[in-house]
């Protein structure tokens, strides 16, 4: 008997969904399910049968390191094959991020990923909540956090990343206002980083008062 991967549990029962079949199409690092289903439309009728690929990634953390004393943020740059495939510059400007271990506290994970990907030590972490990033194809929920750190003058801080995971990240320190302008000018080309920076932008005044006290 074939044992179903724990990474690809069956889609849960729900009154709005009628599942015809739910199979694991790929069981690599991230599982891919092939699901045939119908859903209840807003007029009460059932839809035609649909076939969707469901990418199982689990939960993740996205962290924006922020220094309230100097009003600076730290971002990272790293190579991304999907960006190249999309016709973009393969070196993306991003926030530190990583997958949550099973049962791991998102705040603990945020501090860990900050250290691993930037070498920076966060002494406070503010959890901003969870957001789906690709709700049309993937189950991933990313927990967003702001991490309080001490940052040096703007510029390239260091190369970091876990060698065991093949990571090579370059840490870039810049003023918060410059980072906000990058979002406004469409120079931040990935949603998690833009969302994290916009979250800081709306909280920045209050957070500077609280975190510098």
Secondary structure, 3 states (H helix, E strand, C coil): CCCCCHHHCCCCCECCEEEEEEEEEEECCCEEEEEEEEEECCCCCECCCEEEEEEECCEEEEEEEEECCCCEEEEEEEECHHHHHCCCCCEEEECEEEECCCCCCHHHHHHHHHHHHHCCCCCEEEEEEEEECCCCCECCEEEEEEEECCCCCCEEEEEECCHHHCCCEEEEEEEHHHHHHHHHCCCCCCHHHHHHHHHHHHHHHHHHHHHHC
